[in-house]
Amino acid sequence: MSEMAPLESRYAGASVARADLLVRLCKRQALISFDQILLRELQILRAGILETDLRSVYSYTGDWFPENAVDILPVSWLEGIREFDVGARQQGHNRETRRKLKKQFFKNGRPTNVMSGMLEKRQFDLDEFLQKYPMRENDALVLAGYVAGRATCAQAQEAFLASLRDPSWMIRWYYNHSNKLSSFTDWVRGSSSSIVEMIEQVSEDALILKGDAEKLRETGSELGISPLFPAIDKLWWLKQQDQLVAHLAKQLASRLFEISLEDRTSSDVDRLAPGFSTCIRVLHSSIWESVGPSARNPKPSDWADTLHALYAPYVDIFRTDSYMARIIQEKTHKYGTTIVAKIEDLAEQIEVRLED
């Protein structure tokens, strides 16, 4: 959604048209978010059995967003109770008094009639809310009902997700609010900027390492000493890739999902976690392009392209830019994916696939 959003007002019409075309072509069918695919792949990797039914990576209800999407909405009564407790604490009330106040205004985590009456009188600024959260007006009114105690938390969450499942409307909202700070825009953009900084730092470190190694080899050659450090060339770099793929899979599985993959090899990762393997291998090879003989400065879009490559093994045709096309094709050839670098070649490749 963020990539389809127009960067300038003059592109708004084209962006909306693209979103409308997306809806016409795909309706509510989508690939699930990368975090859910990652978890699924690591679970399969732990089991050691390749799942033949790949439909589990698809959503037929338009759920393109992460599973925890509703976490960015302030719809938890527990959060309200916490804020209520903080307010009472700031007013100097002791623990016993705060407990009595909570009992008066909340029961079983829900507002009492007294609290509901207070909330009914509280003004719900719809315009201000819609500036922060991408909800259609009718859906936002459901949240207003939740704030006033007239709707359940589940209804409020479902109203929010219903808005997210509407790409045509989402793209219009994103255009109107992309430059404003909000929980949603921060969530959509995620940690891309920090990841790009990491990529740049790794590139710089690799370049320094490469230079130091070359100096050591030159010095050793002048002194007639056999090189103690291997040449950091493309062949050496690619050899490290297998170790990196297996190591990162084990680290992520353990730290994020408490999954043990101690006995898994890079070949296992390639076979059982193709999206993760592709993502890491594309990133690793792309970094080499920034430290190799004809170094290329990494671009902010490199991380997004690398992340998107996670989906490549799950589709017949994958469209990317010219720079990434060569790298991704090299990593996904074994999965039978066709990589298309130019959009004008896309229709032809679709026809070829339909004829097979």
C-alpha positions in Angstrom: 0.0 0.0 0.0 2.8 2.5 0.9 4.6 1.8 -2.4 1.5 2.4 -4.4 0.8 5.7 -2.7 1.6 8.8 -4.8 4.6 10.9 -3.8 3.2 14.0 -5.5 -0.4 15.3 -6.0 0.0 15.1 -9.8 0.3 11.3 -9.5 -2.8 10.9 -7.3 -5.0 9.9 -10.3 -2.6 7.2 -11.5 -2.1 5.8 -8.0 -5.8 5.5 -7.4 -6.3 3.9 -10.8 -3.6 1.3 -9.9 -5.3 0.5 -6.6 -8.6 0.1 -8.4 -7.0 -2.2 -11.0 -5.5 -4.2 -8.1 -9.0 -4.7 -6.7 -10.4 -5.7 -10.1 -7.7 -8.2 -10.7 -7.3 -9.7 -7.2 -10.5 -8.8 -5.4 -9.7 -9.8 -1.8 -7.0 -12.3 -2.6 -3.5 -11.5 -1.2 -0.3 -13.0 0.0 -0.1 -12.9 3.8 2.3 -10.6 5.5 6.0 -11.5 5.6 6.1 -12.0 9.3 3.4 -14.7 9.1 5.2 -16.4 6.2 8.4 -16.3 8.2 6.8 -18.0 11.2 5.2 -20.6 8.9 8.5 -21.4 7.2 10.4 -21.7 10.5 7.8 -24.1 11.8 8.1 -26.2 8.7 11.9 -26.1 9.0 11.6 -27.4 12.5 9.3 -30.2 11.4 11.7 -31.1 8.6 8.8 -31.9 6.2 8.0 -29.8 3.2 4.4 -28.7 3.1 3.0 -29.4 -0.4 -0.1 -27.2 0.0 1.2 -23.7 -0.6 -2.3 -22.1 -0.2 -1.5 -21.3 3.4 0.5 -18.3 2.2 -2.6 -16.8 0.6 -5.4 -14.9 2.2 -8.8 -14.9 0.5 -10.2 -12.2 2.7 -7.7 -9.4 1.9 -5.6 -9.8 5.0 -2.4 -8.4 3.7 -1.4 -6.7 7.0 0.5 -8.2 10.0 -1.5 -10.3 12.4 -1.0 -7.7 15.2 -2.5 -4.9 13.1 -5.1 -4.1 15.7 -2.4 -3.4 18.3 -1.9 0.1 16.9 -5.5 1.0 17.8 -6.3 2.3 21.3 -9.2 0.0 21.8 -8.1 -1.9 24.9 -10.0 -1.3 28.0 -6.9 -2.4 29.9 -5.1 0.6 28.4 -8.0 2.8 29.6 -7.8 1.4 33.0 -4.1 1.9 33.2 -4.5 5.6 32.1 -7.3 5.9 34.7 -5.0 4.5 37.4 -2.1 6.9 36.4 -4.5 9.9 36.5 -5.7 8.9 40.0 -2.2 8.3 41.1 -1.1 11.8 39.9 -4.0 13.3 41.9 -2.5 11.8 45.0 -5.0 9.0 45.6 -3.7 6.0 47.5 -4.0 2.4 46.3 -7.2 1.7 48.3 -8.9 4.8 46.9 -7.8 4.0 43.4 -9.2 0.5 43.8 -12.6 1.9 44.9 -12.6 4.3 41.9 -11.9 1.5 39.5 -14.7 -0.5 41.0 -17.1 2.4 40.6 -16.2 3.0 36.9 -15.2 -0.4 35.6 -16.6 -4.0 36.2 -14.9 -7.0 34.7 -12.9 -4.7 32.4 -16.0 -3.0 31.0 -17.3 0.5 31.8 -20.2 0.7 34.4 -23.3 2.7 33.7 -21.6 5.6 35.5 -18.5 5.5 33.3 -20.6 4.9 30.1 -22.5 8.1 30.9 -19.3 10.0 31.3 -18.0 8.6 28.0 -21.2 9.4 26.2 -20.6 13.1 27.1 -17.0 12.9 25.9 -16.7 14.5 22.5 -15.4 12.0 19.9 -13.5 14.1 17.4 -14.0 12.1 14.2 -12.0 14.3 11.9 -9.0 14.2 14.3 -9.3 10.4 14.6 -9.4 9.9 10.9 -6.2 12.0 10.6 -4.4 9.3 12.7 -6.1 6.0 11.7 -7.0 4.8 8.2 -10.7 4.0 8.9 -13.7 4.7 6.8 -16.1 7.0 8.5 -18.7 4.3 9.2 -16.0 2.1 10.6 -14.6 4.9 12.8 -18.1 5.4 14.2 -18.0 1.8 15.4 -14.9 2.7 17.4 -16.7 5.8 18.7 -19.4 3.4 19.9 -16.7 1.3 21.6 -15.3 4.3 23.4 -18.8 5.1 24.7 -19.4 1.5 25.7 -22.0 0.8 22.9 -19.8 -1.6 21.0 -17.4 -4.5 21.9 -13.7 -4.5 21.5 -14.0 -7.2 18.8 -16.5 -5.1 16.8 -14.1 -2.1 17.0 -11.1 -4.2 15.9 -13.1 -5.8 13.0 -14.2 -2.3 11.8 -10.6 -1.3 11.6 -9.6 -4.4 9.7 -12.5 -4.0 7.3 -11.0 -0.6 6.3 -7.6 -2.1 5.8 -9.1 -4.7 3.5 -10.2 -2.0 1.1 -7.2 -1.1 -1.1 -9.0 1.5 -3.2 -10.0 3.4 -0.1 -6.7 2.8 1.6 -4.7 4.4 -1.2 -6.9 7.5 -1.1 -6.4 7.8 2.7 -2.6 7.2 2.4 -2.3 10.0 -0.1 -4.1 12.5 2.1 -2.2 11.5 5.2 1.2 10.1 4.1 3.1 13.2 5.4 1.5 13.3 8.8 2.9 11.5 11.9 0.5 8.8 13.0 0.6 5.3 14.6 -0.4 3.9 11.2 2.2 5.5 9.0 4.9 4.7 11.5 3.7 1.1 11.5 3.5 0.8 7.7 6.9 2.2 7.2 8.1 0.1 10.0 11.9 -0.1 10.5 12.9 0.4 6.8 15.0 3.4 7.5 16.9 1.6 10.3 17.4 -1.5 8.2 18.8 0.7 5.4 21.2 2.2 7.8 22.2 -1.3 8.9 22.8 -2.3 5.2 24.9 0.7 4.7 26.9 0.0 7.8 27.5 -3.6 6.8 28.6 -2.4 3.4 31.1 0.0 4.9 32.4 -2.6 7.3 32.8 -5.1 4.5 34.6 -2.6 2.4 37.0 -1.8 5.3 37.6 -5.6 5.8 38.2 -6.1 2.2 40.8 -3.3 2.1 42.6 -4.5 5.3 42.8 -8.0 3.9 44.3 -6.8 0.6 46.9 -4.8 2.5 47.9 -7.8 4.6 48.2 -9.9 1.4 50.3 -7.3 -0.3 52.5 -6.9 2.8 52.9 -10.6 3.1 53.8 -10.9 -0.6 56.5 -8.2 -0.3 58.0 -10.1 2.7 57.8 -13.4 0.9 55.2 -14.7 3.4 52.3 -16.8 2.3 49.0 -15.0 2.8 47.4 -15.9 6.1 44.0 -14.4 5.2 41.9 -15.4 2.2 41.2 -12.9 -0.6 37.8 -11.3 0.0 36.4 -11.7 -3.4 33.0 -12.7 -4.8 33.8 -16.4 -4.4 34.8 -16.0 -0.7 31.7 -13.8 -0.1 29.3 -16.4 -1.6 30.8 -19.1 0.6 29.9 -17.1 3.7 26.3 -16.9 2.4 25.5 -20.5 3.2 26.7 -20.1 6.8 24.8 -16.8 7.1 21.5 -18.3 5.9 21.7 -21.2 8.4 22.9 -19.0 11.3 20.2 -16.4 10.9 17.4 -18.9 10.5 18.5 -20.5 13.9 18.9 -17.1 15.6 15.5 -15.8 14.4 13.7 -19.1 15.2 15.1 -19.1 18.7 14.7 -15.5 19.6 11.4 -14.6 18.0 9.5 -17.9 18.2 11.4 -20.1 20.6 11.9 -22.7 17.9 15.1 -24.8 17.9 16.8 -25.5 14.5 20.2 -26.6 15.8 20.6 -29.5 13.3 19.4 -27.6 10.2 21.7 -26.8 7.3 21.6 -24.1 4.6 20.3 -26.7 2.2 17.4 -27.4 4.6 16.6 -23.7 4.8 16.7 -23.4 1.0 14.2 -26.4 0.7 11.9 -25.8 3.6 12.0 -22.0 4.1 12.4 -20.7 0.5 11.1 -17.2 1.3 13.5 -16.6 4.1 16.4 -18.1 2.2 15.7 -15.9 -0.8 15.4 -12.8 1.3 18.8 -13.3 3.0 20.6 -14.4 -0.1 19.4 -11.5 -2.1 20.4 -9.1 0.7 23.8 -10.7 1.1 24.5 -10.6 -2.7 23.2 -7.0 -2.9 25.6 -5.9 -0.2 28.5 -7.3 -2.2 27.5 -5.0 -5.0 28.3 -2.2 -2.7 31.8 -3.5 -1.9 32.8 -5.3 -5.0 35.1 -4.1 -7.8 32.5 -1.7 -9.2 30.9 -0.6 -6.0 27.3 0.6 -6.1 26.0 2.8 -3.3 23.0 1.1 -1.6 19.6 2.8 -2.1 16.8 3.2 0.4 14.7 1.0 -1.8 17.1 -1.9 -1.6 15.7 -3.2 1.7 12.1 -3.0 0.5 13.1 -4.9 -2.7 15.0 -7.5 -0.5 12.0 -8.0 1.7 9.6 -8.3 -1.3 11.9 -11.1 -2.6 10.7 -13.2 0.2 7.5 -13.7 -1.8 9.3 -14.7 -5.0 9.4 -18.5 -4.5 5.6 -18.5 -3.9 4.6 -17.0 -7.3 5.0 -17.9 -10.9 6.1 -14.4 -12.0 7.9 -11.8 -9.9 8.3 -8.2 -11.1 11.2 -6.1 -9.7 13.5 -3.4 -11.0 16.4 -4.1 -13.4 19.1 -4.0 -10.7 17.4 -6.6 -8.4 16.1 -8.7 -11.3 19.5 -10.3 -11.9 20.2 -11.1 -8.3 16.7 -12.4 -7.5 16.6 -14.6 -10.6 19.9 -16.2 -9.6 18.4 -17.0 -6.1 15.0 -18.2 -7.2 15.8 -20.2 -10.4 15.6 -23.4 -8.4 12.0 -22.6 -7.4 10.8 -22.1 -11.0 10.0 -18.4 -10.6 10.2 -16.1 -13.6 11.7 -12.7 -12.8 10.5 -9.8 -14.9 12.6 -6.6 -14.9 10.5 -4.5 -17.3 6.8 -4.0 -16.9 6.2 -4.0 -20.6 7.4 -7.7 -20.6 4.9 -8.7 -17.9 1.9 -9.4 -20.2 4.0 -11.7 -22.4 5.2 -13.7 -19.5 1.7 -14.1 -18.1 0.6 -15.4 -21.5 3.4 -17.9 -21.5 2.4 -19.2 -18.1 -1.2 -19.5 -19.1 -0.3 -21.6 -22.1 1.7 -24.1 -20.0 
